[in-house]
Each structure stands twice: as structure tokens, then as C-alpha cells.
Amino acid sequence: MKYKFQRCLSFILSPVVSFARMFMQLMGFLIVCKFGMLVFMKATGQLTWGSADVINIHFAHMDKDEVTKSKHIGLMYSSVGIGCLLGPIFANNFTDMEHPRSLQFACVSALGVISFGWVGMSVSARIEWLCFFNTVRAFGSAIIWINSTLLLQKLTPSGMLGRILSFDFAIAMLFDTIASFVTGRYVDADTPIHDVAFGAAVATATIWVFWSLYHSARLGAARKSFNAENIVSPSVSCHSNDSIRKRERDVENVINTAV
């Protein structure tokens, strides 16, 4: 009986222990990898567009006119789709996987685009302008969503990639929930919707300043060690790949030692 109880307890606790061990390895990796802050790129982006659904619905609202209201909702969400389609296509012309700093710069620049979109929505009354600036906002949002993931895929060793992307997505969803909840509270308190949109613009601008300083300080993917500089021959390229593999081995050794 005691043996069965021990087996049952081990069966229950084994996943918990495994999760704790893998989580500690993840935290150790984020501390030593020199680009750990980038797991919050998408999450801070979610803070800037997490309120969009609440705001879009209220901009589309028309008292006692359900037909026009339905039409406006369709237009608002269609504009989001157009922006999400065009953003990554446009950014692709200015990014290079061999130079991760270009991906990081695209994300930082996109925050400025989102700020501009929110400011435009905060001063617009006509549905046509609301849709235009909503497209601009979604244009920037899609650039961050795609390129922040590409950044992590490029910089993270294969043995840690699954945990990094899972953590990145989990934090992003948490921040999205926070943004939606806070926006809903302001709307429920009868805050004018244009003021809520302007608040989103201010929040986005603040996040933009933070990541701009981060990028300007050559942190994260802007580090020279992460970028293939002046590759002119196969031997130089090979040397760059060897450096990347050495860095991955050093990180893994630190993690194994700590755990």
C-alpha cells in the first residue's frame, strides 16, 4: 500500500518537478544570454494594441441604429486586417535575418507607427479617418508580432527555443489581458472614448521611448556579436558561425552549472 502511494505521489509530482527544473533553466538562460529583454518585446506590444478591440467597438457604436453600427464594426475590423497584411510585407524590405538588429529596429519603429495611429484615432470623428488610422495602428502591430518572434528564433539555441517562445507567448497574452481589462474599466467609468484612445497613444509612446533607448544603447539584437558584419568570404562566414556555436555552448554550460 505504501509503495503504491509513493508511486502515485511520484506520478503526480513528476510533471511539477520537471516544469520547475525547466523554468529555472529558462530563467538562467534569460539572465546570461544578453538578449533576455526581447522576450518582452511582443508583450509590451500587446500593451499598446490589447485595448484595440474595446476601443474599436465603442468607436463603431451608433445609438438606435443597428444597421450603421454593424457596418461600422465591419469597416473597423476590415481596416485591422488590411494593416496586418501590409505591415510585415512592407517591413520585409528593410529586414535581414543575418542582421538581427534590423528586426529589432523594425519592432522599435513600429511602436512609433502605432503611436501615430492611436493619436489619429483620438482626434478623428468620421468613420473614414478612424478606419485609416486603425489601419496604421494595425500596420505597426503586425510588424512587432512577426519580427519579435523572428528575433527570438534567430538568437535562441535550438535546445531552449521551445521554452523561450512559450514564455514569450504566455507573457504576451498576460499583458493583452491587462490592457483589455484596464481599458474596459475606463470605458465603464464613462471616460470619453477619444480620451481612452489618447491614453493608449501616451502609453505606446512611453514604451516606444524605452525600446528606442534600449536599441540606441546597442543592447539585445543590436549587439555587434549578434550581427554578421562585413561578411566578404566563406571563411569569414564560417568564423561567424563558429562564434555563434561557441556562444551557445557557453550559455548551456552556465545553465547546467547553475542548475
N, C-alpha and C positions, 0 to 999 in steps of 0.2 A: 504493500500500500504506500509506504514511504517512498519507494523507488518510483512508483507511478506518479506520485505527487511531484517529485523532483523533476521528472521528465516533462510533466505538464507545465511546471513553472519555467523550466528552461525553454520550452516551446513558445511560451508567451513572452518571455523577456528577451529572447534572442534577437528578434527584429528591433527592439528598443535599443539594445546594446549596440547592434550593428549600425543603426541610424545615428546614435550618439558618437560612435567612433568616426563614421564618415563625415559627420557635421564638424567635428573637431579638426579633421584633416582639411576640410574646406576652409574653415576659419584660419588655420595655419597657412594655407596656400594664399588666401587673400591678403594676409599680412605681409608675406615675403615676396609676392610676385611682381610688385611695383606697378600694377595696373588695377589693383583691387577696387578702387573707387568707381571704375567703369561699370561694375555690376549695378550701380545706382543711376546710370545714365537713363535707361528706359524707365526706371521707377520715378525719377524726377520729371521725366517727360509725361508720365501718367498724371502727375500732379497738375500739369498745365492743360491737359485735354480731358482729364477724368470728369470734369464738370460739364463737358460739351453736351451730353445727352439731355441733362436737366435744362440747360440754358436754351438749347435748340427748340425743345418742346414749348417752352414759355414764349420764345420769340414767335413761334408759329401759331400761338393761341389767338383765337378770334372769338369774342363773346357772341353767343347766339347765332353763329354762322359756321356750322359743322362742315359744310362743303368747302368753304375757303380755308378753314383750319386744316382739313385733310390735304388739300392742295399744297398749302404752305409746308406742312410736315414732309410731304413727298419731295418738294423742292429743296428743303434744308438738308435732307439726308442724301439726296442725289448729288448735291454740291460736295458733301463729305466724300462720297465715292469718287467723284472726279478728282478731288485733291489728293486722295490716297493713291489713285492710279498714276497721276502725273508726277508726284513728288519724287519717288525713288527712280523713275526713268530719267528725270532731269538731273538728280544728284549723281547718277551713274556716270555722267560725262565728266565729272570732276573728282572721282574717287578711284583709288588704285589699291588693290589688296596687298601689293608689295610695299605700300607706304600706308600703314595703318593710321598715321596721323591725319591723312586726308579723310578717312572715315570719321575720325573724331572731330575734325574741323567741320565736316558736313553736319554732324549732330549739333554742334555748338551753334553753327549758323542757322540751323533750322529752328532753334529756340527763338532767335530774333524774328524769324518769319512768323512763328506762332504769336509772338507778342504783337506784331503788326496786325495780324488777323483779329486778335481779341480787341485791340484798340479800335479797329474799323467797325467791328460789330457793336462796340459800346456807344458809338456815335451815329449809328445808322438806324433809320426808321423804316425805309422801304424794303420790301422783301428781296428785291433785286440786289441791293447792296449787301444785305445780310447774307445772301447766298454767295456773293462774290467773296466777301471776307471770310466766310465759313470755308470756302474752297481754299483760300490762302492758308488758313489755320490748319486744315487737314493736310495740305501740301507739306507743311513742316512736320506735322505729327508722323506721317508715314515715313519721312526721311529718317527720323530718330528711331522709329520702330525697327526698320530694316537694318540700318547701319550700326546701331548699337549691338545687335545680335551678331553681325558680321565681325565686328571688332573682337568680341569675346571668342568667336570661333577661330579667328586668326591668331590670337595671342595665347590661348589656353592649350596646354598639353592635352593630348587625347585622353589620358587617364583621369583627368579632372574635368573634362568638358561637360559631361552629363550633369554633374553636380553644380557646376557654375551656371549653366543655362537654366537649370531647375530653380536655383536660388534667385537668379535674375528675374525669372517669370513670376515667382511667388512674391517677391518684394514689389514688383510692378503692379500686380493685382491688389496687394495691400494698399499701396499708395492710390490706386484708382478708386478703391472703396472709400478711402479717407476723403479724397477730393469730391466724390459724389455726395457723401454724407454732409460735408461742410457746406457745399453749395445748396443742397436741399434744405438745410437748416436756415440759411439766409433767405431763400425763397419763401419758406414757410413763415418767416418773420416779416413778410411783405416788403422786403427790400426791392426797390425797382430793379428790373432785370438788366437794364443798361448799366446800373451800378455794379451788379454782380459780374457782368462781363468785363467791366473796367478793373474790378478786383482781380479777375483771372489774368488780365493783362499785366497788372503790377506784380503778381506772384510769378508769372512767366518771366518777366524782365529781371526779377531778382535772381531766379535760377539761371538765367542767361548770363548775368554778370559773374556768378560763381563759376560756371563752367568755362567762361571766357578767360578768367584769371587762371584757372586750372590748366587750360590749354596753352596760354601765353607763358606760363612757368615751365613749359616743356615737361609736363607730368603725364602719366598714363601713356597712351599710344603716341604722344608727341616726343617721347624719348628717342634719342638717336639710335639706341641699341635695338629698338623695335622696327626700324625702317631700313630698307635696303638702299643705302646711299651710294650713288655713283658706281653702280654695277656695270663694269665695262668688259668683263671677260668671264668665261665659265669658272676660272679658278677663284675669282673674287666671289662669285655667287656661291660656290662650294664652301668657301670660308665663312660666308654669312650663314649658311645653313648649319655648319658645324657649330657656330656660336650660339645659334638658337637651340640646337640639341643640347649643348653644354649647359645653357641656362635652365632648360627643362630638367636635366639631371640634378643640377644643384638645388632647384626648388623641391624636387621629390625627396632628395636626401635630407633637407631641412625638415620637411614634413614628417618623414619616417623617424627621424631622431627625436622630434618633439612629441610624437605620439607613442 
